[in-house]
């Protein structure tokens, strides 16, 4: 099939969280919309091989670990607990299917055309999908990101795997080496560690979670070490060679020095992701990209070519699904003549280990670097009644506030349900609120949320329960 086909107000290339949400919002605002997606299912990396399947395995592995090792401490005797890995993977697949089918339903409901195939920009206002050229007033590039692989390593998705391969292993490895101590590496390391793997995390920087608050990094390393993970920090992987028996890694100190050899059954490469912008015809139409391959955009998400926009992982900023979603909504509203705004300082980041880690706003390191005078309020989950009742007392809430105005500048949490607890502080920060605003707000008792309140009171020097 070739030639010219339908005309649209908007064509979005990529049906991940940024793309599909942008398409839905634009359709809600009355535009005629199509979304190009080459996968057999909608939802992009996040729903198919990323956020959603990893959370399915994290939840399942947490429950397995709890039944096997933790429930006895609460007076629940469980015996004969067995891992059915095929069953756990079937749970993961079911979760993926229900989510991706949900997006298909939303496309039908909002009358969005799914153009199946790989999209290529022919010119401003023209998108080629499988030889058919579609006309459109505006184009949004929302093609997301792909796995970044360091030099000296080749993925085979059998022995040396990306996050995609790590979500589909057919058996629990005896020894798993994770290259990269960031979010993806720690989450998937936690999954296989709970299921019985001996997990070693190799990180080039001098701490895990290197972009988060330093105190969070230290606390999480302490907790994960207690859970059985081993860490090699300030260490570089020079090479990883796979054979039928496993993988041999050659490690060297980041600062140089004596090399060492490490053996593993499976190696997970989790050093980050890179913008997926090749093969889209961007160079031929003159769309500028930066040194990391990301599309350069202005404050309205428009590239240097009028009518061609970009959102999500293909532009600057944190590679997070919720950042892409918000950008998609704001861009759709701008194209409809409305105004929109995102405060990039207030995009929460969450690590879904157990306990969870969550962060929003500025870290102590950033505030010190900027010369901002600030106060710190900290409160441990150990002193919270609900956390004790749940047997989940690791971690703390830390709130940073301006020393003069008391305006909340950042919040950093290690503890149970941290990803949920961070929302309260994010909302307060969106409204320019203070630590006193949180401290004087009535929180239900007994709840984990009281730890947030107590941390806010601690900024003022008056926590109640410590």
Buried (B, 14 or more C-beta within 10 A) or exposed (E): EEEEBEEBBBBBBBBBBBBBBBBBBBBBBEBBBBBBBBBEBBBBBBBBBBBBBBBBBBBBBBBBBBBBEBBEEEEEEEEEEEBEBEEBBEBBEEBBEEBBEEBBEBBEEBEBBBBEBBBBBBBBBBBBBBEBBBEBBBBBBBBBBBBBBBEEBEBEEEBBBBBBBBBBBEEBBEBBBBBBBBBBBBBBBBBBBBBBBBBBBBBBBEBBBBEBBBBBBBBBBEBBEEBEBEBBBBBBBBBBBBEEEBBBBBBBBBEEEEEEEBEBBBBBBBBBBBBBBEEBBBEEBEBEBEEEBBBBBEEEBBBEBEEBBBBBBBBEBEBBBBBBBBBBBBBBBBBBEEEBEBEEEBBBBBBBBBBBBBBBBBBBEBBEEEEBEBBBBBBBBBBBEBBEEBEBBBBBBBBBBBEEEBBBBBBBBBBBBBBBBBEBBBEBBEEEBBBBBBBEBEBEEBBBBBBBBBBBBBBBEEBEEE
